[in-house]
């Protein structure tokens, strides 16, 4: 049986930002021939060292299967039932640390002020001053 092959490259890069939060960068690229939906596809590891029962492969294949299903493809669990084969490669980089400066914005000065006051019948004077602040970059954390 002759199968069309779709190649998927899933690269997951983990980064550690300021030592407290982790995020993922996922880059997916693919190419193939005669790809139309609805088509039955089988997802297989693109790396000979990875088995179809590998825990990481199962997780990443699930992401690809979900994306394919949303676009009208039918993901099958048996190679003989498939019209096309998706070969999936993936890689995980070492954690990376990055320190960034976070800008702090706030009042930097007073652009103008206005004072209003009044005197009551007992001769007491009361005043209220309103300030219009300028805002801008105050510094970095």
N, C-alpha and C positions, 0 to 999 in steps of 0.2 A: 504494500500500500504506500503510495507516494503522498507525503504530507508537506504542505507549505510550512515554513518555519518563520516565526516572528521572534526577534531577539529583543529582550528587555534587559536593560542595564539599570539596576537600582542601587544607588550609592547613598549610604546613610552615613553622615558625618556628625559626630557628637561634639559639642563644644561646651565648655564650662565658662560661664560669664560671671566675672567677679567672685568666683568661688562659691556661689550660692544657688544658681539656677542653671539648669541644663536645657538646651534646646536642640532640635534636630534639623539638619539641612538635608532634604531629600531631592535628588536629581534623577529624573527618569528620562531615558532616551530609548528610542526603538526604531526599527525599520523592518520591513517585510514586503512580500509581494501578494497580490490578489487578496487583500484583506477587506472583507465586507462582513457586515453583520446582517442577520443572525448567522453566526458560524460557531460550530462546536470546537472549542479549544481545550488542549491539555497543557498544563503548566509543569515543566520539568526543570531540574537544576541545569544551569549552563556550565557549571564547574564539575568536572569528573570526580573531584574529591568530596562533593556534597551529595548526600543521599536524599531521596524523596521523603524520608522519615526524619530528617534533621529538623530540630526544633526551630532554629532560625529560618530555615527554608520554608517551613510550614507557615510561620508568621508572615514573612514577606510575600509568599505566594498568595496568602489570603488577601493582602492589600491589592495585589495585581488582579486577583479574581474578582474582587469587589468592583474595581474600576472597569474591568471588562464587562461584567454583568450590567453595570449601570449604562453601558454603551451598546447593549443589545446582544452581546456575545453570550454563548452558553458554555460554561466551564464544566467539563466532564472529568471523571476520576479514572477513566480507562483510556489508554492510548488508542486502542482499536476503535473507540467510538468518536474520535476527534477528526475534524477536517484539517486542523492546523495545530502546530505545536508551538508553545511559547517557551523559549529557553530563558531562564532567569538567572542573572549574575547579580551578586550584591557584595558590598564590602563595608566594613566599619572601621573608621580611623581611630587612632588613639585620641583620648580626650585632649582638648586644647584649652589653655587658660588665656584669658584676655582681660586686661584692665582698661576700663574706659573712664573718662571724666564726664560726670553728669552735670549739665549746666543748671544753675540756680537762678531763677528769675524772680524779681520782686521790686519794691520801691527803691529807687536810686537817689531820689532827692525830691524837692518840692518845686513845682513849676510856678505855682501862685498860691496865694491865700487871701481870704477875705474875712473881715471881722465885722460882726453886727452886734450892736449893743443897745441897751435902753436903760433909762433911769426910772425907778418907781417913784411913787408919791412921797416916800419917806426919804428920798435922796440917795438911795442905794443904786449903784451902777452895776449892771450885769452885762457880760459880753460872751460871745461865742465865736470861735475862729474855725473856719473850714479850710482844709488844705487840699490842693490838687497835686497829687503825687505823680512823679515821672517814674515809669517802670522800664526796666531793662535787665541786662545781664549783671548779676551781683558777684558771681564767682562759680567755682566748680567744687563738686564733692569728690 
